[in-house]
Amino acid sequence: KQEAVSLLEEARDVSFGASKQVMAFVHSYLARVYASASDEFHFERAVDTGLTIAHSLDSAYDDGGDFVYAWKPISATLAEQSWGYLAIGAPHKTLAMRAEIGLQILLDQDARLHTWIPLDWARANLMLGKIEESVKEAREFYCRAKVMQSPHAISQAYKLLKGLENAGYGSVPVVSDFRDELTNEK
């Protein structure tokens, strides 16, 4: 993880000579790596910087042609913030930003993040012991993942189910129903 942090810090430094889109992109992923390394201070700083840069684009960013997919700086950075809060053990912060990130995803028309964000909410609710809410969000994620036809996304629904079971909630009726739903789909 430290090597990843060092490499992304170097990328951050190089990005200052590139476009604002690239600077925001690098800060977004730098935030993710800081969260993975449990460095809350630098995580928050990278998110704030990434969002400041993204907002300075004033929705004038291009179609993402410089990237692998059509990356939207504001919604993507907010999604990294949401994921990062889970990584540092602050699920309540992920849930607190639900309205903000949901609105930004709609404004950016970001179908990829629209599919993935319920997984963060499901994980946050699981971390808080809110099992019914977790499964509700997991079902929403699973439905969106099926529409997107992403095997990777669909596999994350199964991974979340395993997490629910490993946490001791396997016999809870809503978890059993979710297991049956996934089993029947297979």
C-alpha contacts under 8 A as a table, 3 or more apart, distances in Angstrom:
res1	aa1	res2	aa2	distance
1	K	4	A	5.04
1	K	5	V	6.20
1	K	33	V	7.29
1	K	36	S	7.40
1	K	37	A	6.13
2	Q	5	V	4.98
2	Q	6	S	6.15
2	Q	37	A	7.43
3	E	6	S	5.05
3	E	7	L	6.14
4	A	7	L	5.15
4	A	8	L	6.12
4	A	33	V	6.89
5	V	8	L	5.24
5	V	9	E	6.00
5	V	30	L	7.01
5	V	33	V	6.02
5	V	34	Y	6.69
6	S	9	E	5.07
6	S	10	E	6.25
7	L	10	E	5.08
7	L	11	A	6.22
8	L	11	A	4.72
8	L	12	R	5.98
8	L	26	V	7.21
8	L	29	Y	7.69
8	L	30	L	5.69
9	E	12	R	4.92
9	E	13	D	6.32
9	E	30	L	7.03
10	E	13	D	5.10
10	E	14	V	6.28
11	A	14	V	5.06
11	A	15	S	5.91
11	A	26	V	6.77
12	R	15	S	5.00
12	R	16	F	6.78
12	R	23	M	6.81
12	R	26	V	5.83
12	R	27	H	6.59
12	R	30	L	7.73
13	D	16	F	5.74
14	V	17	G	5.93
14	V	18	A	7.40
15	S	18	A	4.97
15	S	19	S	7.43
15	S	22	V	6.23
15	S	23	M	5.09
15	S	26	V	7.16
16	F	19	S	7.64
16	F	23	M	6.28
18	A	22	V	6.23
18	A	23	M	6.82
19	S	22	V	5.30
19	S	23	M	6.39
20	K	23	M	4.90
20	K	24	A	6.05
20	K	53	I	6.49
20	K	54	A	7.45
20	K	57	L	7.26
21	Q	24	A	5.24
21	Q	25	F	6.10
21	Q	53	I	7.99
21	Q	54	A	7.20
21	Q	57	L	7.86
21	Q	61	Y	6.85
21	Q	73	P	6.99
22	V	25	F	4.94
22	V	26	V	6.12
23	M	26	V	5.30
23	M	27	H	6.22
23	M	50	G	7.36
23	M	53	I	7.32
24	A	27	H	5.17
24	A	28	S	6.12
24	A	49	T	7.78
24	A	50	G	4.67
24	A	51	L	7.17
24	A	53	I	5.70
24	A	54	A	5.75
24	A	73	P	6.29
24	A	77	T	7.87
25	F	28	S	5.17
25	F	29	Y	6.59
25	F	50	G	7.38
25	F	73	P	6.62
25	F	77	T	7.82
26	V	29	Y	5.35
26	V	30	L	5.98
26	V	50	G	7.96
27	H	30	L	4.85
27	H	31	A	6.05
27	H	46	A	5.50
27	H	47	V	6.73
27	H	49	T	6.93
27	H	50	G	4.98
28	S	31	A	5.28
28	S	32	R	6.67
28	S	46	A	6.96
28	S	47	V	6.28
28	S	50	G	5.79
28	S	76	A	7.34
28	S	77	T	5.07
28	S	80	E	6.33
29	Y	32	R	4.91
29	Y	33	V	6.38
29	Y	80	E	7.31
30	L	33	V	5.18
30	L	34	Y	6.21
30	L	43	F	7.64
30	L	46	A	6.51
31	A	34	Y	5.12
31	A	35	A	6.19
31	A	42	H	7.31
31	A	43	F	4.66
31	A	44	E	7.24
31	A	45	R	7.89
31	A	46	A	5.04
31	A	47	V	5.67
31	A	80	E	7.00
31	A	81	Q	7.35
31	A	84	G	7.31
32	R	35	A	5.14
32	R	36	S	6.19
32	R	43	F	7.16
32	R	80	E	5.96
32	R	81	Q	7.55
32	R	83	W	7.56
32	R	84	G	5.87
33	V	36	S	4.90
33	V	37	A	6.19
33	V	43	F	7.88
34	Y	37	A	5.04
34	Y	38	S	6.24
34	Y	39	D	5.11
34	Y	40	E	7.01
34	Y	42	H	6.23
34	Y	43	F	4.96
35	A	38	S	4.85
35	A	39	D	5.66
35	A	40	E	6.23
35	A	43	F	5.55
35	A	84	G	5.00
35	A	85	Y	7.43
35	A	87	A	5.75
35	A	88	I	5.94
36	S	39	D	7.61
36	S	84	G	7.32
36	S	87	A	6.06
36	S	88	I	7.53
38	S	87	A	7.13
38	S	88	I	5.52
39	D	42	H	5.73
39	D	43	F	6.00
39	D	88	I	7.85
40	E	43	F	4.91
40	E	44	E	6.10
40	E	88	I	6.70
41	F	44	E	5.42
41	F	45	R	6.33
42	H	45	R	4.90
42	H	46	A	5.98
43	F	46	A	5.26
43	F	47	V	6.19
43	F	84	G	7.51
44	E	47	V	5.17
44	E	48	D	6.08
45	R	48	D	5.15
45	R	49	T	6.12
46	A	49	T	5.12
46	A	50	G	5.96
47	V	50	G	5.05
47	V	51	L	6.03
47	V	77	T	6.73
47	V	78	L	7.86
47	V	80	E	7.90
47	V	81	Q	6.39
48	D	51	L	5.19
48	D	52	T	6.06
49	T	52	T	5.04
49	T	53	I	6.21
50	G	53	I	5.22
50	G	54	A	6.04
50	G	77	T	6.65
51	L	54	A	4.89
51	L	55	H	5.91
51	L	73	P	7.66
51	L	74	I	6.18
51	L	77	T	6.47
51	L	78	L	7.75
52	T	55	H	5.25
52	T	56	S	6.17
53	I	56	S	5.06
53	I	57	L	6.70
54	A	57	L	5.37
54	A	58	D	7.41
54	A	73	P	5.27
54	A	74	I	5.49
55	H	58	D	5.36
55	H	59	S	7.34
55	H	74	I	6.80
57	L	60	A	5.39
57	L	61	Y	5.99
58	D	61	Y	7.60
61	Y	64	G	7.75
61	Y	72	K	7.83
61	Y	73	P	7.99
62	D	65	G	7.18
63	D	70	A	5.74
63	D	71	W	7.54
64	G	67	F	5.39
64	G	68	V	7.71
64	G	69	Y	6.34
64	G	70	A	4.18
64	G	71	W	5.22
64	G	72	K	7.28
65	G	68	V	7.41
65	G	69	Y	7.36
65	G	70	A	6.66
67	F	70	A	6.72
67	F	71	W	6.89
71	W	76	A	6.88
72	K	75	S	5.88
72	K	76	A	5.69
72	K	108	D	6.55
72	K	110	D	7.24
73	P	76	A	5.32
73	P	77	T	5.93
74	I	77	T	5.27
74	I	78	L	6.15
74	I	104	Q	7.16
75	S	78	L	5.03
75	S	79	A	6.07
75	S	101	I	6.42
75	S	104	Q	5.48
75	S	105	I	5.47
75	S	108	D	6.95
75	S	110	D	7.70
75	S	113	L	7.74
76	A	79	A	4.98
76	A	80	E	6.30
76	A	113	L	7.41
77	T	80	E	5.03
77	T	81	Q	6.19
78	L	81	Q	4.89
78	L	82	S	6.16
78	L	101	I	6.17
79	A	82	S	4.97
79	A	83	W	6.21
79	A	101	I	7.16
79	A	113	L	7.40
79	A	117	I	7.18
80	E	83	W	5.08
80	E	84	G	5.86
81	Q	84	G	4.92
81	Q	85	Y	6.16
81	Q	94	T	7.79
82	S	85	Y	5.37
82	S	86	L	6.77
82	S	93	K	7.56
82	S	94	T	4.82
82	S	97	M	7.49
82	S	120	D	6.96
83	W	86	L	5.26
83	W	87	A	6.39
83	W	94	T	7.37
83	W	120	D	6.39
84	G	87	A	4.88
84	G	88	I	6.24
85	Y	88	I	5.26
85	Y	89	G	6.16
85	Y	90	A	4.91
85	Y	91	P	6.03
85	Y	93	K	6.33
85	Y	94	T	5.86
86	L	89	G	5.07
86	L	90	A	5.50
86	L	91	P	5.14
86	L	94	T	6.82
86	L	120	D	7.63
86	L	123	R	7.68
86	L	124	A	6.57
87	A	90	A	7.57
90	A	93	K	5.61
90	A	94	T	7.01
91	P	94	T	5.05
91	P	95	L	6.44
91	P	123	R	7.91
91	P	124	A	4.56
91	P	125	N	7.31
91	P	127	M	6.64
91	P	128	L	7.09
92	H	95	L	5.16
92	H	96	A	6.04
92	H	124	A	6.98
92	H	128	L	7.83
93	K	96	A	4.88
93	K	97	M	6.42
94	T	97	M	5.57
94	T	98	R	6.78
94	T	120	D	7.39
94	T	121	W	7.07
94	T	124	A	6.74
95	L	98	R	5.22
95	L	121	W	6.32
95	L	124	A	6.88
96	A	99	A	7.61
97	M	100	E	5.33
97	M	101	I	6.11
98	R	101	I	5.42
98	R	102	G	5.92
99	A	102	G	5.11
99	A	103	L	6.08
100	E	103	L	5.35
100	E	104	Q	6.26
101	I	104	Q	5.04
101	I	105	I	6.04
102	G	105	I	5.22
102	G	106	L	6.36
102	G	114	H	7.73
103	L	106	L	5.14
103	L	107	L	6.17
104	Q	107	L	4.92
104	Q	108	D	5.99
105	I	108	D	5.13
105	I	109	Q	5.78
105	I	110	D	5.33
105	I	111	A	7.78
105	I	113	L	6.77
105	I	114	H	6.31
106	L	109	Q	4.84
106	L	110	D	6.69
106	L	114	H	7.86
107	L	110	D	7.96
110	D	113	L	5.61
110	D	114	H	6.10
111	A	114	H	4.87
111	A	115	T	6.21
112	R	115	T	5.30
112	R	116	W	6.46
113	L	116	W	4.95
113	L	117	I	5.77
114	H	117	I	5.84
114	H	118	P	7.80
115	T	118	P	7.04
115	T	141	F	6.17
115	T	144	R	5.13
115	T	145	A	6.06
115	T	148	M	7.52
116	W	119	L	5.70
116	W	120	D	7.46
116	W	141	F	6.42
116	W	144	R	7.94
116	W	145	A	7.62
116	W	153	A	7.57
117	I	120	D	5.35
117	I	121	W	6.75
117	I	141	F	7.51
118	P	121	W	4.94
118	P	122	A	6.05
118	P	137	E	5.33
118	P	138	A	6.65
118	P	140	E	6.50
118	P	141	F	5.14
119	L	122	A	4.97
119	L	123	R	6.12
119	L	137	E	6.66
119	L	138	A	6.02
119	L	141	F	5.72
119	L	157	A	7.89
120	D	123	R	5.12
120	D	124	A	6.03
121	W	124	A	4.99
121	W	125	N	6.13
121	W	134	S	7.01
121	W	137	E	6.27
122	A	125	N	5.26
122	A	126	L	6.20
122	A	133	E	7.01
122	A	134	S	4.08
122	A	135	V	6.51
122	A	136	K	7.46
122	A	137	E	4.86
122	A	138	A	5.39
123	R	126	L	5.01
123	R	127	M	6.17
123	R	134	S	6.57
123	R	160	L	7.48
124	A	127	M	5.10
124	A	128	L	6.34
124	A	134	S	7.49
125	N	128	L	4.98
125	N	129	G	6.14
125	N	130	K	4.94
125	N	131	I	6.60
125	N	133	E	6.18
125	N	134	S	4.88
126	L	129	G	4.96
126	L	130	K	5.62
126	L	131	I	5.71
126	L	134	S	5.43
126	L	164	L	7.26
127	M	130	K	7.62
130	K	133	E	5.58
130	K	134	S	6.12
131	I	134	S	4.88
131	I	135	V	6.16
131	I	169	Y	7.80
131	I	174	V	8.00
131	I	175	V	7.90
132	E	135	V	5.27
132	E	136	K	6.16
132	E	174	V	6.44
132	E	175	V	8.00
133	E	136	K	5.01
133	E	137	E	6.28
134	S	137	E	5.30
134	S	138	A	6.06
135	V	138	A	4.75
135	V	139	R	6.03
135	V	174	V	6.95
135	V	175	V	6.72
135	V	178	F	7.08
136	K	139	R	5.26
136	K	140	E	6.44
137	E	140	E	5.00
137	E	141	F	6.14
138	A	141	F	5.02
138	A	142	Y	6.03
138	A	157	A	6.51
138	A	160	L	7.55
139	R	142	Y	4.99
139	R	143	C	6.13
139	R	178	F	7.48
140	E	143	C	5.22
140	E	144	R	6.30
141	F	144	R	5.20
141	F	145	A	6.00
141	F	157	A	7.34
142	Y	145	A	4.98
142	Y	146	K	6.17
142	Y	153	A	7.82
142	Y	154	I	6.22
142	Y	157	A	5.89
143	C	146	K	5.26
143	C	147	V	6.47
144	R	147	V	5.12
144	R	148	M	6.21
145	A	148	M	4.96
145	A	149	Q	6.03
145	A	150	S	6.01
145	A	153	A	5.54
145	A	154	I	5.57
146	K	149	Q	4.84
146	K	150	S	6.78
146	K	154	I	6.63
149	Q	154	I	7.86
150	S	153	A	5.22
150	S	154	I	6.16
151	P	154	I	5.05
151	P	155	S	6.04
152	H	155	S	5.13
152	H	156	Q	6.57
153	A	156	Q	5.20
153	A	157	A	7.04
154	I	157	A	5.41
154	I	158	Y	7.02
155	S	158	Y	5.19
155	S	159	K	6.26
156	Q	159	K	4.77
156	Q	160	L	6.08
157	A	160	L	5.10
157	A	161	L	6.28
158	Y	161	L	5.01
158	Y	162	K	6.26
158	Y	182	L	7.44
159	K	162	K	5.06
159	K	163	G	6.26
160	L	163	G	4.87
160	L	164	L	6.26
161	L	164	L	5.06
161	L	165	E	6.26
161	L	175	V	7.52
161	L	178	F	7.69
161	L	179	R	6.89
162	K	165	E	5.03
162	K	166	N	5.96
163	G	166	N	5.02
163	G	167	A	6.06
164	L	167	A	5.18
164	L	168	G	6.68
164	L	169	Y	5.47
164	L	170	G	6.41
164	L	175	V	7.39
165	E	168	G	5.25
165	E	169	Y	5.08
165	E	170	G	4.19
165	E	171	S	7.94
165	E	175	V	7.92
166	N	169	Y	7.28
166	N	170	G	7.51
167	A	170	G	7.93
168	G	171	S	7.70
169	Y	172	V	5.38
169	Y	175	V	6.82
170	G	175	V	5.90
170	G	176	S	6.32
171	S	175	V	6.87
171	S	176	S	6.17
172	V	175	V	5.36
172	V	176	S	6.22
173	P	176	S	4.97
173	P	177	D	6.09
174	V	177	D	5.05
174	V	178	F	6.20
175	V	178	F	4.98
175	V	179	R	6.12
176	S	179	R	5.02
176	S	180	D	6.20
177	D	180	D	5.04
177	D	181	E	6.13
178	F	181	E	4.94
178	F	182	L	6.25
179	R	182	L	5.23
179	R	183	T	6.02
180	D	183	T	4.97
180	D	184	N	5.94
181	E	184	N	5.28
181	E	185	E	6.28
182	L	185	E	5.11
182	L	186	K	6.37
183	T	186	K	5.22
